[in-house]
Amino acid sequence: MALAGCGQLPPLGERVESSAYTDTAGTRLGRAVAAQAAAHPGRSGVLPLPEGRQAFAVRMRLAEAAERSLDLQYYIWRTDLTGTLLLDALRRAADRGVRVRLLLDDNNTAGLDPWLAALDSHPHIEVRLFNPFVQRGWRWLGYLGDFARLNRRMHNKSFTADNQVTVVGGRNIGDEYFGAGQDLSFIDLDALAVGEVVSRVSADFDRYWASASAYPAAALLPAAGAQALAPLAEQAMRSERVAAAAPFLEALRRRDQVQRLQDGALPLEWTTVRLVSDDPAKALDGGAPQDQGSVAQRLAEAMGEARRELLLVSPYFVPTDAGTAALAGLARRGVSVGVLTNSLAATDVPAVHAGYAKHRRELLAAGVRLLELKPEPEDTGPRAPGDRGLPGSSGASLHAKTFAIDRERIFIGSFNLDPRSASLNTESGFVIDSPRLASLLAEVFDAAPARAYALRLGADGDPEWVEAAADGPPRVHASEPRSALWRRALVRLLSWLPIEWLL
């Protein structure tokens, strides 16, 4: 406790101010966007990125195409194969004179300090850490003396090149987010956007970059040596030679979306796209007022109230008593309500599953359709190299955060349907007016029984898991399928604890 109390964050007085470049219309990306944007004033062109390797390739190509700036904001950045290749892409962009601003939440940067210090040593790269830990080696000590602040994290994700093209959604940076099996289409999901909404994403990045929680890496980390970036380039070269890199390199060799965008051949949908984002002050000890433009409030306003159908996809679904009552009320009024989330066997956070499990009976009794993703694909043939689930799961694991109302509007972003997203973490995403995309989500629900358990209430009033079979009648499970007794017992125990507000 004494050690935890001794650490203090550095002052922010010497932080260098910067903001997004606005004079980028003459860049290659700017010229590529200009003609289409002029034909759709006030609109944004959007393209969903459901496939993992495609989403990786888009980011790599945007880093290569950028001429003026790259602004990146992420909750997790792994130093695995894809994370290393993307870090090196930032280095190479900076070597060309591109200004790179990298804002990372500090909760998942353990072991990254040498790489971040090396990147920050580049004259064209600045790294900032959001809500950082003072104790770099013994981070758990920080929670002892500063839990109220460190429990609040920046969960936003965005990747913006030249203030002309942006990628916003649910993906972090790492192999599991780019390489997981994509048979269900929305295992994870981003959206590439151009046009009117991009300047709003850049302005929102500036707001976080200048916030009271964004600390320069140079004020927290030891200075890097003159040749600190050389090992990153060498590691990237080694990564390209490993067998697991083959599908990612193949994705880069294709005529990718960024090149098609520059050629004017990318099939964008031009429509109204609204950015919803939390005030970064939400992450301060005490948080920001929740009645002043929180993502939860703005989402409710932008999406509107469902009249016919509400489809929700959330890997971490903790509806709480209030949310359960609201969803049950919609279902009883005749609205078709569907929820797709992770099964216990697929989730990487059993505590979150406990927060959801205790509400299942009430949701099912009201007529809410519940689907839980199986832990790995079955009857879909061999998995491609590099396909694997999220950490802690035994196969595929849902990570997309998306929902659609009345097949008219769809949300794609970082917001989970849980108390943590609503009250503790900062979140962001797009609300897109698109009957086509909203209908695609409905198609995902229609196809889900092949990859998910459909829940129902049994004769005894307890949930049952119905598993479709390729041939013959479906299998019915009376308890959480493919999960050990101890894991089910743990979930039951956790459901009794007063921890729902943390989930």
ZATI-48486 format. One line per field, with one value per residue (C-alpha): z, y, x; residue in one letter. Coordinates in Angstrom, 1 decimal. Example, Ala and Ser with C-alpha at 12.3 -4.5 7.8 and 13.67 -1.06 7.14 Angstrom:
w	(7.8/7.1)
v	(-4.5/-1.1)
u	(12.3/13.7)
aa	(A/S)
% end
This chain:
w	(0.0/0.8/-2.6/-4.4/-2.6/-3.5/-7.3/-8.9/-12.5/-14.2/-14.9/-18.2/-18.5/-21.1/-23.4/-27.0/-28.6/-31.9/-34.0/-37.1/-40.4/-42.4/-45.6/-46.9/-49.9/-52.2/-50.9/-52.9/-50.5/-50.5/-54.3/-54.4/-52.1/-53.5/-56.6/-54.8/-51.8/-54.1/-55.5/-52.0/-50.0/-46.3/-46.7/-45.8/-47.8/-45.7/-46.2/-43.5/-42.8/-41.4/-42.6/-40.4/-42.9/-45.0/-42.0/-41.4/-45.0/-45.0/-42.1/-43.6/-46.9/-45.2/-43.4/-46.7/-48.6/-45.9/-46.9/-44.1/-41.0/-39.2/-36.0/-34.1/-31.0/-29.5/-26.3/-27.0/-29.3/-29.2/-30.2/-32.1/-35.8/-37.0/-34.2/-35.1/-38.8/-38.1/-35.7/-38.3/-40.9/-38.6/-38.4/-42.2/-42.6/-40.2/-42.1/-45.1/-43.1/-42.1/-38.6/-36.5/-33.3/-31.4/-28.4/-26.4/-23.3/-20.8/-19.3/-21.8/-22.6/-20.1/-21.9/-24.6/-22.9/-24.9/-28.2/-27.3/-26.1/-29.4/-31.5/-29.5/-30.1/-33.8/-34.7/-36.5/-34.0/-30.7/-28.3/-25.5/-22.9/-21.6/-17.9/-17.3/-14.5/-12.6/-11.5/-14.8/-13.5/-10.6/-12.1/-9.6/-7.0/-8.8/-8.2/-4.4/-4.2/-7.4/-8.2/-8.9/-11.8/-13.1/-13.3/-16.0/-19.4/-23.0/-25.1/-28.3/-31.6/-34.7/-37.5/-39.6/-42.5/-43.8/-42.2/-45.3/-44.6/-41.2/-39.8/-36.7/-35.0/-32.5/-33.5/-31.4/-32.9/-32.7/-34.4/-32.6/-34.0/-37.5/-37.8/-36.0/-38.1/-39.9/-40.7/-38.9/-40.8/-37.7/-35.4/-35.4/-37.3/-38.4/-40.9/-43.3/-43.9/-46.0/-46.5/-43.9/-40.8/-41.1/-39.8/-36.9/-36.1/-36.3/-34.0/-31.5/-31.6/-30.9/-28.0/-26.5/-27.5/-25.5/-22.6/-19.0/-19.2/-22.2/-21.0/-23.3/-23.3/-22.9/-19.4/-18.2/-20.0/-20.0/-23.0/-25.9/-27.5/-30.9/-32.6/-30.6/-33.7/-35.5/-33.6/-34.6/-38.3/-37.8/-35.9/-38.7/-41.3/-39.2/-38.7/-42.5/-42.8/-40.4/-41.8/-39.9/-41.9/-45.2/-45.2/-44.0/-46.7/-49.3/-48.2/-48.8/-52.3/-53.4/-55.1/-51.8/-50.7/-50.3/-53.9/-55.2/-53.3/-55.0/-58.3/-57.6/-57.8/-54.1/-53.7/-50.9/-49.6/-49.3/-46.5/-43.2/-40.7/-37.2/-34.8/-31.2/-28.6/-24.9/-23.3/-22.3/-18.9/-18.3/-17.6/-14.8/-11.1/-10.6/-14.3/-16.5/-16.0/-17.6/-18.8/-21.0/-24.3/-23.2/-25.8/-24.2/-24.3/-27.8/-29.1/-27.8/-29.5/-32.8/-33.1/-31.9/-30.3/-32.1/-33.5/-35.3/-34.6/-32.5/-33.1/-30.7/-31.1/-28.1/-26.8/-23.3/-22.7/-19.2/-19.5/-15.7/-14.2/-16.0/-19.4/-18.9/-18.1/-21.2/-23.6/-22.1/-22.4/-26.1/-26.7/-24.9/-27.1/-30.2/-31.2/-32.4/-30.1/-30.8/-28.9/-30.1/-27.5/-26.5/-24.8/-21.6/-23.6/-26.0/-23.6/-22.3/-19.2/-17.1/-14.7/-17.5/-18.5/-14.9/-15.2/-18.2/-17.1/-14.2/-16.6/-19.2/-17.7/-17.6/-21.1/-22.6/-20.7/-22.3/-25.8/-26.4/-28.8/-27.3/-29.3/-27.9/-30.1/-30.0/-29.1/-32.5/-35.9/-36.7/-40.0/-41.8/-43.0/-42.0/-40.5/-42.3/-40.9/-38.3/-37.5/-33.8/-31.2/-28.6/-25.6/-23.1/-25.6/-27.3/-30.8/-32.3/-30.0/-30.7/-30.4/-32.7/-31.1/-33.4/-33.3/-35.7/-35.4/-37.7/-40.5/-41.0/-38.9/-37.6/-35.0/-35.5/-32.7/-29.4/-27.1/-25.3/-23.8/-20.3/-17.3/-17.9/-21.4/-20.1/-17.0/-16.7/-20.1/-22.8/-26.1/-29.7/-32.9/-36.0/-36.3/-40.0/-41.8/-44.0/-44.6/-46.5/-43.6/-41.1/-43.2/-43.4/-39.6/-39.8/-42.2/-39.7/-37.1/-39.6/-40.3/-36.6/-35.6/-37.6/-35.3/-32.2/-29.5/-29.6/-26.0/-24.8/-21.5/-20.7/-19.0/-15.6/-16.5/-16.8/-19.9/-22.5/-25.3/-28.7/-31.0/-34.7/-36.3/-39.9/-40.2/-37.8/-34.9/-32.9/-29.7/-26.5/-23.6/-20.1/-19.0/-20.5/-23.4/-23.7/-20.3/-17.3/-14.1/-12.2/-14.8/-14.5/-10.7/-10.9/-13.0/-10.5/-7.6/-9.5/-10.2/-6.5/-5.9/-6.0/-8.9/-11.8/-11.9/-12.7/-15.6)
v	(0.0/2.4/1.7/2.2/5.5/6.8/6.8/10.0/10.7/13.3/16.8/17.5/21.1/20.3/18.2/19.4/20.4/19.0/18.5/16.7/18.1/19.7/20.5/16.9/17.1/17.0/13.6/10.5/9.4/12.9/12.9/9.4/10.4/13.9/13.0/10.6/12.8/15.8/13.7/12.9/16.1/15.7/11.9/9.3/6.3/3.2/-0.4/-3.1/-5.2/-8.5/-10.6/-10.6/-10.7/-8.1/-5.8/-6.3/-5.6/-2.4/-1.1/-2.0/-0.4/2.7/3.0/2.6/5.1/7.9/11.0/13.4/11.7/8.6/8.9/5.6/4.9/1.4/-0.5/-3.5/-3.8/-7.2/-7.7/-10.9/-11.3/-8.8/-6.4/-6.4/-5.9/-3.0/-1.3/-1.6/-0.1/2.9/3.2/3.0/5.7/7.9/7.4/8.9/12.0/11.0/12.3/9.3/9.8/6.6/6.7/3.4/2.5/1.5/-1.4/-3.9/-2.6/-4.8/-5.8/-3.2/-0.4/-0.9/-0.9/2.1/4.0/3.1/4.3/7.5/8.2/8.7/12.4/11.8/9.6/10.5/7.9/8.7/6.4/6.7/6.4/5.1/3.0/4.7/1.4/-0.1/-3.4/-4.1/-2.8/-4.5/-2.1/0.7/-0.8/-0.8/3.0/4.2/1.7/4.2/5.7/2.6/0.7/3.2/2.4/3.8/1.1/3.1/1.9/4.0/4.1/7.3/8.1/11.7/12.8/11.2/7.5/5.9/2.5/2.3/-0.7/-3.5/-4.9/-4.4/-5.1/-8.7/-12.1/-13.2/-10.2/-10.6/-14.3/-15.8/-18.0/-15.9/-18.4/-16.4/-13.2/-11.0/-12.8/-9.3/-6.2/-2.9/-0.3/1.7/5.2/8.2/11.5/13.7/11.5/11.2/14.8/14.0/10.9/13.1/15.8/13.1/11.7/15.2/15.4/12.2/13.2/16.4/15.0/15.0/11.2/11.1/11.1/11.4/8.1/10.0/11.2/7.7/5.4/5.3/7.0/4.7/4.5/5.8/2.5/1.4/0.9/-1.4/-4.5/-3.7/-3.8/-7.0/-8.6/-7.6/-9.3/-12.5/-12.4/-12.3/-15.6/-17.7/-20.1/-18.4/-15.2/-16.7/-15.9/-12.4/-11.8/-13.3/-10.8/-8.0/-9.3/-9.1/-6.0/-4.7/-2.2/0.7/0.3/0.0/3.1/5.0/3.6/4.7/1.1/0.4/-0.3/2.2/2.8/6.6/7.4/9.2/8.0/9.4/9.1/8.4/8.8/9.3/12.3/11.2/12.7/9.6/7.8/10.2/9.3/10.1/10.1/12.5/13.4/10.5/12.7/14.8/12.9/9.5/6.8/4.9/8.0/9.0/5.5/5.4/8.7/7.9/4.4/5.2/2.8/-0.5/-0.9/-4.3/-5.8/-5.4/-7.6/-7.4/-8.9/-8.5/-10.8/-9.4/-9.2/-8.2/-6.8/-5.9/-5.8/-2.6/-3.8/-7.2/-5.4/-3.2/-6.1/-8.2/-5.3/-4.9/-8.6/-8.6/-5.6/-7.8/-6.6/-9.4/-9.3/-11.4/-11.6/-13.3/-13.6/-16.1/-19.4/-20.3/-22.6/-19.7/-16.7/-15.6/-13.9/-16.2/-13.4/-11.6/-14.8/-15.0/-11.5/-12.6/-16.1/-15.0/-13.0/-15.8/-17.3/-13.9/-13.0/-16.4/-16.3/-12.9/-14.3/-12.9/-15.1/-16.0/-17.5/-18.5/-19.0/-22.4/-22.4/-23.6/-24.2/-27.7/-29.3/-26.3/-28.2/-27.6/-24.3/-22.1/-21.4/-18.7/-19.2/-19.3/-17.9/-15.2/-15.9/-18.3/-19.8/-23.2/-22.0/-19.2/-16.5/-13.6/-10.1/-7.9/-5.3/-4.4/-4.1/-3.2/-1.7/-2.4/-3.3/0.4/1.4/-0.5/0.3/-0.8/0.1/-0.8/-0.6/-3.8/-4.2/-4.3/-1.9/-1.4/0.0/2.1/3.6/2.9/2.6/5.2/3.8/4.9/3.7/4.5/4.6/3.9/4.5/1.4/-1.0/-3.2/-3.6/-3.9/-6.7/-8.4/-8.7/-10.3/-12.9/-13.6/-14.4/-16.7/-18.5/-18.6/-21.9/-23.7/-22.1/-21.3/-22.9/-21.7/-21.4/-22.3/-23.0/-26.6/-28.3/-27.5/-23.8/-23.9/-23.0/-25.7/-25.4/-26.7/-27.7/-28.2/-31.4/-31.8/-34.8/-36.1/-34.3/-31.5/-32.3/-30.8/-30.0/-29.5/-27.6/-25.3/-27.3/-28.3/-26.7/-28.4/-28.8/-26.6/-23.8/-24.0/-23.9/-20.9/-19.0/-19.9/-18.6/-15.4/-14.7/-14.5/-11.8/-8.0/-7.4/-6.7/-3.0/-4.0/-6.3)
u	(0.0/2.9/4.5/1.2/0.7/4.1/3.7/2.4/1.6/3.8/2.4/0.8/2.1/4.8/2.6/2.9/-0.4/-1.4/-4.5/-5.6/-4.5/-7.3/-5.4/-5.2/-7.5/-4.4/-3.1/-3.7/-6.4/-7.9/-8.1/-9.5/-12.3/-13.0/-15.0/-17.4/-17.8/-18.7/-21.5/-22.9/-22.7/-23.2/-23.0/-20.4/-19.3/-19.1/-18.0/-18.2/-15.1/-16.3/-13.4/-10.3/-7.5/-9.3/-9.4/-5.7/-4.8/-6.9/-4.9/-1.6/-2.5/-3.8/-0.4/1.4/-0.9/-0.8/1.2/0.5/-0.8/-1.9/-4.0/-4.6/-6.6/-6.8/-7.6/-5.3/-2.2/-0.5/3.1/2.3/2.6/0.0/0.7/4.4/3.8/1.4/3.9/6.6/4.1/3.9/7.6/8.0/5.3/7.1/10.3/8.5/7.7/4.1/3.2/2.0/0.0/-0.6/-3.0/-3.2/-5.1/-2.5/-4.4/-3.0/0.5/2.4/5.7/5.2/7.2/10.4/8.6/6.5/9.6/11.4/8.5/8.2/11.9/11.2/10.9/7.6/5.9/4.3/2.9/0.5/-0.9/-4.5/-5.1/-1.5/-0.1/2.7/4.1/5.2/6.5/4.1/0.9/-1.4/0.0/-1.6/-5.1/-4.4/-4.1/-5.9/-8.6/-11.4/-9.3/-7.6/-10.9/-12.0/-10.5/-10.5/-12.2/-12.4/-10.8/-10.1/-7.4/-7.5/-5.2/-4.7/-8.0/-9.6/-10.2/-11.0/-11.7/-13.9/-15.3/-14.8/-11.4/-8.3/-4.8/-3.7/-3.8/-6.9/-8.9/-7.6/-7.2/-10.2/-12.6/-15.1/-17.8/-20.5/-19.5/-19.6/-17.2/-15.7/-16.6/-15.2/-16.4/-14.3/-15.6/-14.9/-16.6/-18.3/-17.9/-14.1/-13.5/-15.7/-13.6/-10.5/-12.0/-12.9/-9.4/-8.1/-10.4/-9.0/-5.4/-5.7/-7.7/-6.5/-6.0/-3.6/0.0/3.1/5.0/8.2/7.1/6.4/9.0/12.8/14.3/15.1/18.5/19.5/19.0/16.0/13.8/16.2/15.0/11.4/12.3/14.2/11.3/8.9/11.1/11.3/7.5/7.0/8.9/6.9/4.3/1.4/2.1/1.2/-2.6/-2.0/0.7/-1.7/-4.4/-1.9/-1.1/-4.7/-6.2/-7.2/-9.9/-7.5/-6.2/-9.8/-10.7/-7.9/-9.1/-12.6/-13.8/-14.7/-18.4/-19.2/-22.6/-23.2/-25.6/-25.9/-23.3/-23.2/-20.3/-21.2/-18.4/-18.1/-16.5/-12.9/-13.6/-15.7/-12.4/-11.4/-11.9/-15.5/-16.3/-18.2/-21.9/-23.8/-26.6/-24.4/-24.0/-22.8/-22.6/-25.5/-27.7/-26.7/-27.2/-30.7/-31.4/-29.8/-31.2/-34.7/-37.1/-37.7/-41.2/-40.8/-37.3/-34.3/-31.2/-28.3/-24.8/-22.5/-19.7/-20.2/-23.9/-24.9/-28.4/-28.9/-32.4/-33.3/-32.1/-33.8/-37.1/-36.7/-36.0/-38.7/-41.1/-40.3/-40.8/-44.2/-45.3/-44.7/-41.2/-39.0/-35.9/-32.9/-29.6/-26.4/-23.6/-20.9/-21.7/-19.9/-17.6/-16.7/-16.4/-13.0/-14.6/-16.7/-17.6/-19.3/-21.2/-22.4/-23.8/-25.8/-26.8/-28.9/-31.2/-31.7/-34.9/-36.7/-35.6/-36.7/-40.0/-40.8/-40.1/-36.6/-34.6/-31.3/-28.4/-25.0/-22.0/-20.4/-16.7/-15.5/-16.9/-18.2/-19.0/-17.3/-14.2/-10.6/-9.6/-7.2/-3.7/-3.8/-7.5/-8.0/-10.3/-9.8/-7.5/-9.2/-11.6/-11.2/-12.1/-14.1/-15.3/-17.6/-16.1/-18.3/-20.4/-23.3/-27.1/-29.8/-33.3/-36.2/-33.8/-33.2/-30.2/-27.2/-24.5/-20.9/-18.5/-16.8/-19.9/-20.8/-24.2/-22.9/-22.5/-18.8/-19.4/-22.3/-20.7/-16.9/-15.2/-15.2/-16.7/-17.3/-18.9/-21.0/-24.7/-25.4/-28.7/-28.6/-31.5/-29.0/-26.5/-29.3/-30.8/-27.4/-27.4/-30.9/-29.3/-26.6/-29.3/-31.0/-27.8/-26.7/-28.3/-25.5/-22.9/-24.8/-27.0/-30.6/-32.0/-35.5/-37.2/-37.6/-40.6/-39.1/-38.7/-34.9/-33.0/-32.2/-29.6/-30.8/-28.0/-28.8/-27.5/-26.4/-28.6/-31.2/-33.0/-31.3/-29.5/-30.9/-28.6/-29.9/-26.8/-24.2/-22.8/-19.1/-18.3/-16.8/-18.7/-16.2/-16.7/-20.4/-20.1/-17.8/-20.4/-23.1/-20.9/-20.0/-23.7/-24.3/-21.7/-22.5/-20.1/-22.5/-21.5/-17.9/-18.8)
aa	(M/A/L/A/G/C/G/Q/L/P/P/L/G/E/R/V/E/S/S/A/Y/T/D/T/A/G/T/R/L/G/R/A/V/A/A/Q/A/A/A/H/P/G/R/S/G/V/L/P/L/P/E/G/R/Q/A/F/A/V/R/M/R/L/A/E/A/A/E/R/S/L/D/L/Q/Y/Y/I/W/R/T/D/L/T/G/T/L/L/L/D/A/L/R/R/A/A/D/R/G/V/R/V/R/L/L/L/D/D/N/N/T/A/G/L/D/P/W/L/A/A/L/D/S/H/P/H/I/E/V/R/L/F/N/P/F/V/Q/R/G/W/R/W/L/G/Y/L/G/D/F/A/R/L/N/R/R/M/H/N/K/S/F/T/A/D/N/Q/V/T/V/V/G/G/R/N/I/G/D/E/Y/F/G/A/G/Q/D/L/S/F/I/D/L/D/A/L/A/V/G/E/V/V/S/R/V/S/A/D/F/D/R/Y/W/A/S/A/S/A/Y/P/A/A/A/L/L/P/A/A/G/A/Q/A/L/A/P/L/A/E/Q/A/M/R/S/E/R/V/A/A/A/A/P/F/L/E/A/L/R/R/R/D/Q/V/Q/R/L/Q/D/G/A/L/P/L/E/W/T/T/V/R/L/V/S/D/D/P/A/K/A/L/D/G/G/A/P/Q/D/Q/G/S/V/A/Q/R/L/A/E/A/M/G/E/A/R/R/E/L/L/L/V/S/P/Y/F/V/P/T/D/A/G/T/A/A/L/A/G/L/A/R/R/G/V/S/V/G/V/L/T/N/S/L/A/A/T/D/V/P/A/V/H/A/G/Y/A/K/H/R/R/E/L/L/A/A/G/V/R/L/L/E/L/K/P/E/P/E/D/T/G/P/R/A/P/G/D/R/G/L/P/G/S/S/G/A/S/L/H/A/K/T/F/A/I/D/R/E/R/I/F/I/G/S/F/N/L/D/P/R/S/A/S/L/N/T/E/S/G/F/V/I/D/S/P/R/L/A/S/L/L/A/E/V/F/D/A/A/P/A/R/A/Y/A/L/R/L/G/A/D/G/D/P/E/W/V/E/A/A/A/D/G/P/P/R/V/H/A/S/E/P/R/S/A/L/W/R/R/A/L/V/R/L/L/S/W/L/P/I/E/W/L/L)
% end
